[in-house]
Amino acid sequence: MWVPYKTRLTRDLDRWRRNGWLSDDGRDAILADVAQSGGGFSLASALSILASVLFGFAAISFVAAHWEDMPRLWRLLLLLASIWAGYGAAGWLTSRGYALFADAAILFAVGMFGASLMLISQMYHIDGDPFDALLMWWVAALFAGVLLRSNPALALALVLVCVWSFTQAIDRNEVYWPFLIGWGAVSAAFAWQRWRPGLHLSALALTIFVIMLGYQLDGGHDHALVAIIGAIAVAALVGVEKALPDTESLTSPLLPYAVVVTFAGLYALQFLESPTLGTLIGLAALTLVSLLAAISYGLATDNRGMLWLGYIGFSIEILSVYWQTVGSILGTSLFFLIAALIVTALAYMALRIAHRGRPKEIAA
Amino acid sequence: MSGQRRYFWPLLIIVAVVQSAALFKIVYDKDHLLKTAREITMPVRPLDPRDVFRGDYVTLGYDISTLNKANLPAAAKLDGLHRGSTAFVTLSPQPAGGWSVSGVSEDFPAQVPASDVVLKGRIKSDWARADGSDKTLNVRYGIETYFVPEGTGRDLESKVREHKIEAIVAVGADGTAAIKGLVVDGERHVDPPLL
């Protein structure tokens, strides 16, 4: 799983050539094409992004240390100059063909914009509402990200939307629904950019938001809503995937997030609330069957994320049920018997799926 | 990015100009408020020492930071106010100097005597007995933080505790408040306007 795509492909191509399915020219042509079209995220670009973050911190601490020695107008001009320097560097790097380094420069400029907001707050003793500053910062990051089509700036915008909503939710002690506006705007930008890691970030942020709903609504006991939202999302994603097979590349990476939401809701209902034993057994059975379905789906569609999620969820569920039922009416031995039966069923299903999968492999 | 390389420079300049303008607007608004708004002076109250000094800023507390129904005139309407909501607090000058709360409302009061001043605040926490009596609100006006040069916070903290500091607060027509400076031992410390 961790082997890079190019290495895996080279290994497969060599095997296919040995079997005589592929010519030497074909192999070289495929590798050349991969080398040209790939190259998405290199070490150099990753380091340049990190460097721009460090530059940002260096600039902020330098300004903070010499703050009092500097006339106030100078401070402001220095901050503005750093923003312009970032965008200027981005333009220069783009014109020389270093698009990835230009992204780092844009990220630096957006970071300096945030630093400016904070230093201006300090200058005028503006207090209390750092949220307004965070709101302005994420809007600025989104603006730069969309106009300059910069993915790192958009990623920063999403992180800022999350920080902004989180501080607001803590402060108000209630769900902060405007999160969905910020989340929607940045996610739309990710979709427009067709940037896959960004969509994962969006899915992760929404997953956490939905799970948190269970702890915020109805006095902090609305986990049933979380489980229902998760189940609807799972059903919708599977439905879309079946109806429109072309969308598989989009729906299958999102499915694990929906499963996490469902499991988190069911888990809180079972173990954070205090259900009756009958309800607990019912919910536990429902959870285990759902996780088995997730595992078999992961096996059938070769969705590794789903598979691992199923295994981990299954283990957590079994351990938690065990913990909850020790010493209760449902004796420990009975519990193990049930767990053994479930795992036997799992093994049987896995065997069936493996049998079903094998003829396909031979045919290939 | 390659498809729109031609427009990249103009787009960069648009982003830089818009962001710079946004920052400039904040500075301009604050500067304008401090220069033109009405000025009131209020004593700074000593706070819980754990809260007073944090990093390089000082947290300031005022008598009007805590509103208790029992100590307020009947005109003060506290019932509709709860954590997170906006409150408008009317202050009247006292014959002996200083300011006292003469009204609290959810909306900006319709009629304000010329001598009075209205501050906009946000409720940080609210508390009441089960029967609704003795309602107490904690209000923040955005004038509770004073940034100081690194390392000088301790001195200021002890002065705050010995009642030697007053805050000079600029209050805009809409109730927005901003710290203009401090009066330390009777001496005025105010930064000159920037623009």
Chai-1 contact restraints between the chains, C-beta under 6 A:
chainA,res_idxA,chainB,res_idxB,connection_type,confidence,min_distance_angstrom,max_distance_angstrom,comment,restraint_id
A,E68,B,P149,contact,1.0,0.0,6.0,A-B,restraint_1
A,R72,B,L194,contact,1.0,0.0,6.0,A-B,restraint_2
A,L73,B,L194,contact,1.0,0.0,6.0,A-B,restraint_3
A,L80,B,S20,contact,1.0,0.0,6.0,A-B,restraint_4
A,W84,B,A16,contact,1.0,0.0,6.0,A-B,restraint_5
A,Y87,B,L12,contact,1.0,0.0,6.0,A-B,restraint_6
A,Y87,B,A16,contact,1.0,0.0,6.0,A-B,restraint_7
A,G91,B,W9,contact,1.0,0.0,6.0,A-B,restraint_8
A,G91,B,L12,contact,1.0,0.0,6.0,A-B,restraint_9
A,T94,B,F8,contact,1.0,0.0,6.0,A-B,restraint_10
A,A99,B,M1,contact,1.0,0.0,6.0,A-B,restraint_11
A,F113,B,Q19,contact,1.0,0.0,6.0,A-B,restraint_12
A,S116,B,L23,contact,1.0,0.0,6.0,A-B,restraint_13
A,I120,B,I26,contact,1.0,0.0,6.0,A-B,restraint_14
A,Q122,B,F147,contact,1.0,0.0,6.0,A-B,restraint_15
A,Y124,B,K30,contact,1.0,0.0,6.0,A-B,restraint_16
A,H125,B,T145,contact,1.0,0.0,6.0,A-B,restraint_17
A,H125,B,Y146,contact,1.0,0.0,6.0,A-B,restraint_18
A,H125,B,F147,contact,1.0,0.0,6.0,A-B,restraint_19
A,H125,B,I179,contact,1.0,0.0,6.0,A-B,restraint_20
A,D127,B,G142,contact,1.0,0.0,6.0,A-B,restraint_21
A,D127,B,E144,contact,1.0,0.0,6.0,A-B,restraint_22
A,D127,B,T145,contact,1.0,0.0,6.0,A-B,restraint_23
A,G128,B,R140,contact,1.0,0.0,6.0,A-B,restraint_24
A,G128,B,G142,contact,1.0,0.0,6.0,A-B,restraint_25
A,A140,B,Q19,contact,1.0,0.0,6.0,A-B,restraint_26
A,A144,B,V15,contact,1.0,0.0,6.0,A-B,restraint_27
A,L147,B,L11,contact,1.0,0.0,6.0,A-B,restraint_28
A,L147,B,V15,contact,1.0,0.0,6.0,A-B,restraint_29
A,L148,B,L11,contact,1.0,0.0,6.0,A-B,restraint_30
A,R149,B,M1,contact,1.0,0.0,6.0,A-B,restraint_31
A,R172,B,G84,contact,1.0,0.0,6.0,A-B,restraint_32
